[in-house]
Amino acid sequence: MNTQKRAEIFKRLRAQTPNPTTELIYKTPFELLIAVILSAQATDKGVNKATERLFATANTPATILDLGEVALKEYIKTINLYPTKAKNIIKTCEMLVNLHQSEVPETREALEALPGVGRKTANVILNTAFGQPVMAVDTHIFRVANRTRLAIGKNVIEVEKKLLKTVPKEFLQQAHHWLILHGRYTCIARKPRCGSCIISDLCEYDAKTDEA
């Protein structure tokens, strides 16, 4: 895929959604961090239901530590893998209090040192909370990048590196959100909705559908 086509794809996605952001509901970097930890193998809608209740009671490292792991589980028990996530959240809050003055760190290394935080989660925080032009490649972005031929890769790291290298700089800050939304609602896994896709004529997918 050439540079002109890539630029046109992102121009159209920007025109469709000028101010994209995560569908997780949060007010602070810490709330976003907790929501993203909970979002692994869970829907944003499900996470938002759980965090609405949780954050009304505890939305800082100190208040979640005061809540304790047992009580925390009650707030997040509707989320997949909640026992493990509760343990990780408590350990993360301890590290934030003891090592980072209760603030979410703004470097990848410090973020990835937190329990329950991998590369993708760190990238979401760096991009969404701190405005860094990084690419958090989830299943949606991996699929869209490979299917459209925006960035072909065998794994998420390959796709991430190719996107960072090839997405035009003016679009890089928001590209992560545009691609997730496109994969979530249009370029879906089983039957992509090529019939209503605004970039269908630019996409290099060989098996386009008539689905709208």
DOBA-183628 format. One record per residue (C-alpha): residue in three letters; residue number from 1; z negated, x negated, y. Coordinates in pm, whole numbers, padded with zeros to 5 digits. Example, Ala and Ser with C-alpha at 12.3 -4.5 7.8 and 13.67 -1.06 7.14 Angstrom:
<recs>
@type = ALA; seq = 1; pz = -00780; px = -01230; py = -00450
@type = SER; seq = 2; pz = -00714; px = -01367; py = -00106
</recs>
This chain:
<recs>
@type = MET; seq = 1; pz = 00000; px = 00000; py = 00000
@type = ASN; seq = 2; pz = 00101; px = -00145; py = 00337
@type = THR; seq = 3; pz = -00105; px = -00176; py = 00655
@type = GLN; seq = 4; pz = 00078; px = 00101; py = 00841
@type = LYS; seq = 5; pz = 00018; px = 00351; py = 00563
@type = ARG; seq = 6; pz = -00350; px = 00261; py = 00544
@type = ALA; seq = 7; pz = -00389; px = 00308; py = 00918
@type = GLU; seq = 8; pz = -00217; px = 00648; py = 00907
@type = ILE; seq = 9; pz = -00442; px = 00763; py = 00622
@type = PHE; seq = 10; pz = -00754; px = 00687; py = 00824
@type = LYS; seq = 11; pz = -00607; px = 00834; py = 01143
@type = ARG; seq = 12; pz = -00563; px = 01164; py = 00962
@type = LEU; seq = 13; pz = -00907; px = 01153; py = 00803
@type = ARG; seq = 14; pz = -01057; px = 01078; py = 01146
@type = ALA; seq = 15; pz = -00868; px = 01366; py = 01305
@type = GLN; seq = 16; pz = -00998; px = 01600; py = 01035
@type = THR; seq = 17; pz = -01360; px = 01480; py = 01065
@type = PRO; seq = 18; pz = -01413; px = 01291; py = 01393
@type = ASN; seq = 19; pz = -01785; px = 01225; py = 01345
@type = PRO; seq = 20; pz = -01854; px = 01195; py = 00973
@type = THR; seq = 21; pz = -02199; px = 01119; py = 00835
@type = THR; seq = 22; pz = -02398; px = 01151; py = 00517
@type = GLU; seq = 23; pz = -02480; px = 01499; py = 00391
@type = LEU; seq = 24; pz = -02835; px = 01387; py = 00321
@type = ILE; seq = 25; pz = -03073; px = 01527; py = 00583
@type = TYR; seq = 26; pz = -03292; px = 01268; py = 00753
@type = LYS; seq = 27; pz = -03445; px = 01181; py = 01091
@type = THR; seq = 28; pz = -03544; px = 00816; py = 01050
@type = PRO; seq = 29; pz = -03419; px = 00511; py = 00856
@type = PHE; seq = 30; pz = -03720; px = 00550; py = 00625
@type = GLU; seq = 31; pz = -03638; px = 00912; py = 00547
@type = LEU; seq = 32; pz = -03279; px = 00809; py = 00474
@type = LEU; seq = 33; pz = -03401; px = 00531; py = 00245
@type = ILE; seq = 34; pz = -03614; px = 00772; py = 00042
@type = ALA; seq = 35; pz = -03333; px = 01028; py = 00027
@type = VAL; seq = 36; pz = -03082; px = 00771; py = -00095
@type = ILE; seq = 37; pz = -03322; px = 00641; py = -00362
@type = LEU; seq = 38; pz = -03362; px = 01000; py = -00482
@type = SER; seq = 39; pz = -02986; px = 01068; py = -00472
@type = ALA; seq = 40; pz = -02896; px = 00852; py = -00774
@type = GLN; seq = 41; pz = -02760; px = 01090; py = -01040
@type = ALA; seq = 42; pz = -02855; px = 01385; py = -00819
@type = THR; seq = 43; pz = -02672; px = 01605; py = -00569
@type = ASP; seq = 44; pz = -02729; px = 01577; py = -00195
@type = LYS; seq = 45; pz = -02812; px = 01949; py = -00192
@type = GLY; seq = 46; pz = -03084; px = 01899; py = -00453
@type = VAL; seq = 47; pz = -03224; px = 01597; py = -00272
@type = ASN; seq = 48; pz = -03232; px = 01784; py = 00059
@type = LYS; seq = 49; pz = -03434; px = 02066; py = -00096
@type = ALA; seq = 50; pz = -03690; px = 01821; py = -00229
@type = THR; seq = 51; pz = -03714; px = 01606; py = 00084
@type = GLU; seq = 52; pz = -03749; px = 01909; py = 00312
@type = ARG; seq = 53; pz = -04082; px = 01980; py = 00145
@type = LEU; seq = 54; pz = -04181; px = 01617; py = 00103
@type = PHE; seq = 55; pz = -04106; px = 01502; py = 00459
@type = ALA; seq = 56; pz = -04299; px = 01795; py = 00606
@type = THR; seq = 57; pz = -04606; px = 01642; py = 00439
@type = ALA; seq = 58; pz = -04529; px = 01271; py = 00422
@type = ASN; seq = 59; pz = -04242; px = 01086; py = 00590
@type = THR; seq = 60; pz = -04372; px = 00733; py = 00647
@type = PRO; seq = 61; pz = -04465; px = 00456; py = 00403
@type = ALA; seq = 62; pz = -04834; px = 00501; py = 00478
@type = THR; seq = 63; pz = -04839; px = 00878; py = 00434
@type = ILE; seq = 64; pz = -04646; px = 00860; py = 00107
@type = LEU; seq = 65; pz = -04892; px = 00598; py = -00018
@type = ASP; seq = 66; pz = -05176; px = 00830; py = 00083
@type = LEU; seq = 67; pz = -05003; px = 01108; py = -00111
@type = GLY; seq = 68; pz = -04998; px = 00894; py = -00427
@type = GLU; seq = 69; pz = -04761; px = 00883; py = -00721
@type = VAL; seq = 70; pz = -04893; px = 01190; py = -00903
@type = ALA; seq = 71; pz = -04861; px = 01417; py = -00599
@type = LEU; seq = 72; pz = -04526; px = 01262; py = -00508
@type = LYS; seq = 73; pz = -04389; px = 01363; py = -00848
@type = GLU; seq = 74; pz = -04469; px = 01726; py = -00772
@type = TYR; seq = 75; pz = -04246; px = 01714; py = -00465
@type = ILE; seq = 76; pz = -03952; px = 01547; py = -00641
@type = LYS; seq = 77; pz = -03980; px = 01687; py = -00996
@type = THR; seq = 78; pz = -03653; px = 01880; py = -00955
@type = ILE; seq = 79; pz = -03466; px = 01549; py = -00917
@type = ASN; seq = 80; pz = -03319; px = 01362; py = -01215
@type = LEU; seq = 81; pz = -03524; px = 01059; py = -01325
@type = TYR; seq = 82; pz = -03809; px = 01163; py = -01094
@type = PRO; seq = 83; pz = -04088; px = 00971; py = -01277
@type = THR; seq = 84; pz = -03905; px = 00640; py = -01234
@type = LYS; seq = 85; pz = -03805; px = 00726; py = -00878
@type = ALA; seq = 86; pz = -04165; px = 00812; py = -00790
@type = LYS; seq = 87; pz = -04284; px = 00473; py = -00919
@type = ASN; seq = 88; pz = -04011; px = 00294; py = -00724
@type = ILE; seq = 89; pz = -04083; px = 00484; py = -00404
@type = ILE; seq = 90; pz = -04454; px = 00400; py = -00419
@type = LYS; seq = 91; pz = -04377; px = 00030; py = -00481
@type = THR; seq = 92; pz = -04119; px = 00033; py = -00202
@type = CYS; seq = 93; pz = -04369; px = 00187; py = 00040
@type = GLU; seq = 94; pz = -04624; px = -00082; py = -00053
@type = MET; seq = 95; pz = -04367; px = -00354; py = 00022
@type = LEU; seq = 96; pz = -04266; px = -00193; py = 00352
@type = VAL; seq = 97; pz = -04629; px = -00177; py = 00465
@type = ASN; seq = 98; pz = -04721; px = -00527; py = 00346
@type = LEU; seq = 99; pz = -04402; px = -00719; py = 00423
@type = HIS; seq = 100; pz = -04213; px = -00530; py = 00693
@type = GLN; seq = 101; pz = -04470; px = -00367; py = 00924
@type = SER; seq = 102; pz = -04375; px = -00028; py = 00772
@type = GLU; seq = 103; pz = -04018; px = -00063; py = 00904
@type = VAL; seq = 104; pz = -03701; px = -00047; py = 00696
@type = PRO; seq = 105; pz = -03546; px = -00396; py = 00698
@type = GLU; seq = 106; pz = -03196; px = -00444; py = 00837
@type = THR; seq = 107; pz = -03068; px = -00709; py = 00596
@type = ARG; seq = 108; pz = -02908; px = -00662; py = 00255
@type = GLU; seq = 109; pz = -03134; px = -00920; py = 00091
@type = ALA; seq = 110; pz = -03455; px = -00753; py = 00208
@type = LEU; seq = 111; pz = -03329; px = -00407; py = 00118
@type = GLU; seq = 112; pz = -03218; px = -00508; py = -00231
@type = ALA; seq = 113; pz = -03561; px = -00661; py = -00292
@type = LEU; seq = 114; pz = -03712; px = -00311; py = -00267
@type = PRO; seq = 115; pz = -03766; px = -00129; py = -00601
@type = GLY; seq = 116; pz = -03498; px = 00132; py = -00664
@type = VAL; seq = 117; pz = -03260; px = -00016; py = -00407
@type = GLY; seq = 118; pz = -02936; px = -00163; py = -00537
@type = ARG; seq = 119; pz = -02624; px = -00278; py = -00357
@type = LYS; seq = 120; pz = -02485; px = 00071; py = -00298
@type = THR; seq = 121; pz = -02814; px = 00205; py = -00158
@type = ALA; seq = 122; pz = -02850; px = -00100; py = 00064
@type = ASN; seq = 123; pz = -02497; px = -00050; py = 00195
@type = VAL; seq = 124; pz = -02566; px = 00316; py = 00276
@type = ILE; seq = 125; pz = -02874; px = 00218; py = 00479
@type = LEU; seq = 126; pz = -02696; px = -00069; py = 00656
@type = ASN; seq = 127; pz = -02400; px = 00153; py = 00745
@type = THR; seq = 128; pz = -02561; px = 00488; py = 00821
@type = ALA; seq = 129; pz = -02898; px = 00387; py = 00966
@type = PHE; seq = 130; pz = -02803; px = 00060; py = 01131
@type = GLY; seq = 131; pz = -02432; px = 00094; py = 01209
@type = GLN; seq = 132; pz = -02312; px = -00207; py = 01012
@type = PRO; seq = 133; pz = -01947; px = -00199; py = 00894
@type = VAL; seq = 134; pz = -02018; px = -00219; py = 00522
@type = MET; seq = 135; pz = -01879; px = -00012; py = 00235
@type = ALA; seq = 136; pz = -02106; px = 00172; py = -00009
@type = VAL; seq = 137; pz = -01876; px = 00238; py = -00304
@type = ASP; seq = 138; pz = -01992; px = 00533; py = -00512
@type = THR; seq = 139; pz = -01799; px = 00723; py = -00781
@type = HIS; seq = 140; pz = -01608; px = 00922; py = -00518
@type = ILE; seq = 141; pz = -01491; px = 00617; py = -00324
@type = PHE; seq = 142; pz = -01411; px = 00428; py = -00644
@type = ARG; seq = 143; pz = -01191; px = 00716; py = -00760
@type = VAL; seq = 144; pz = -01019; px = 00776; py = -00426
@type = ALA; seq = 145; pz = -00953; px = 00407; py = -00364
@type = ASN; seq = 146; pz = -00795; px = 00357; py = -00706
@type = ARG; seq = 147; pz = -00609; px = 00688; py = -00720
@type = THR; seq = 148; pz = -00450; px = 00660; py = -00377
@type = ARG; seq = 149; pz = -00396; px = 00284; py = -00423
@type = LEU; seq = 150; pz = -00593; px = 00210; py = -00108
@type = ALA; seq = 151; pz = -00789; px = -00047; py = -00306
@type = ILE; seq = 152; pz = -00736; px = -00099; py = -00677
@type = GLY; seq = 153; pz = -01028; px = -00249; py = -00868
@type = LYS; seq = 154; pz = -01185; px = -00245; py = -01212
@type = ASN; seq = 155; pz = -01537; px = -00212; py = -01076
@type = VAL; seq = 156; pz = -01718; px = -00108; py = -00757
@type = ILE; seq = 157; pz = -01757; px = -00465; py = -00632
@type = GLU; seq = 158; pz = -01382; px = -00529; py = -00654
@type = VAL; seq = 159; pz = -01308; px = -00204; py = -00471
@type = GLU; seq = 160; pz = -01573; px = -00278; py = -00206
@type = LYS; seq = 161; pz = -01430; px = -00624; py = -00135
@type = LYS; seq = 162; pz = -01072; px = -00495; py = -00116
@type = LEU; seq = 163; pz = -01164; px = -00210; py = 00117
@type = LEU; seq = 164; pz = -01356; px = -00443; py = 00348
@type = LYS; seq = 165; pz = -01052; px = -00670; py = 00358
@type = THR; seq = 166; pz = -00781; px = -00405; py = 00401
@type = VAL; seq = 167; pz = -00927; px = -00110; py = 00597
@type = PRO; seq = 168; pz = -00815; px = -00151; py = 00961
@type = LYS; seq = 169; pz = -01110; px = -00269; py = 01170
@type = GLU; seq = 170; pz = -01114; px = 00034; py = 01401
@type = PHE; seq = 171; pz = -01187; px = 00261; py = 01102
@type = LEU; seq = 172; pz = -01423; px = 00040; py = 00904
@type = GLN; seq = 173; pz = -01751; px = 00174; py = 01043
@type = GLN; seq = 174; pz = -01680; px = 00533; py = 00932
@type = ALA; seq = 175; pz = -01443; px = 00471; py = 00638
@type = HIS; seq = 176; pz = -01726; px = 00500; py = 00387
@type = HIS; seq = 177; pz = -01802; px = 00858; py = 00496
@type = TRP; seq = 178; pz = -01439; px = 00970; py = 00519
@type = LEU; seq = 179; pz = -01363; px = 00850; py = 00167
@type = ILE; seq = 180; pz = -01675; px = 01010; py = 00020
@type = LEU; seq = 181; pz = -01597; px = 01345; py = 00182
@type = HIS; seq = 182; pz = -01235; px = 01323; py = 00070
@type = GLY; seq = 183; pz = -01342; px = 01251; py = -00286
@type = ARG; seq = 184; pz = -01609; px = 01519; py = -00287
@type = TYR; seq = 185; pz = -01396; px = 01805; py = -00159
@type = THR; seq = 186; pz = -01026; px = 01721; py = -00199
@type = CYS; seq = 187; pz = -00957; px = 01425; py = -00427
@type = ILE; seq = 188; pz = -01193; px = 01560; py = -00693
@type = ALA; seq = 189; pz = -01223; px = 01409; py = -01038
@type = ARG; seq = 190; pz = -01047; px = 01646; py = -01279
@type = LYS; seq = 191; pz = -00779; px = 01817; py = -01074
@type = PRO; seq = 192; pz = -00730; px = 01666; py = -00730
@type = ARG; seq = 193; pz = -00634; px = 01925; py = -00467
@type = CYS; seq = 194; pz = -00310; px = 01756; py = -00372
@type = GLY; seq = 195; pz = -00162; px = 02083; py = -00247
@type = SER; seq = 196; pz = -00406; px = 02095; py = 00045
@type = CYS; seq = 197; pz = -00452; px = 01721; py = 00093
@type = ILE; seq = 198; pz = -00377; px = 01592; py = 00442
@type = ILE; seq = 199; pz = -00277; px = 01249; py = 00311
@type = SER; seq = 200; pz = -00078; px = 01362; py = 00005
@type = ASP; seq = 201; pz = 00250; px = 01224; py = 00141
@type = LEU; seq = 202; pz = 00088; px = 00883; py = 00194
@type = CYS; seq = 203; pz = -00102; px = 00869; py = -00133
@type = GLU; seq = 204; pz = 00058; px = 00665; py = -00412
@type = TYR; seq = 205; pz = -00095; px = 00863; py = -00699
@type = ASP; seq = 206; pz = 00171; px = 00928; py = -00963
@type = ALA; seq = 207; pz = 00039; px = 01255; py = -01106
@type = LYS; seq = 208; pz = -00003; px = 01478; py = -00800
@type = THR; seq = 209; pz = -00100; px = 01839; py = -00864
@type = ASP; seq = 210; pz = -00018; px = 02169; py = -00694
@type = GLU; seq = 211; pz = -00388; px = 02254; py = -00668
@type = ALA; seq = 212; pz = -00497; px = 02357; py = -00320
</recs>
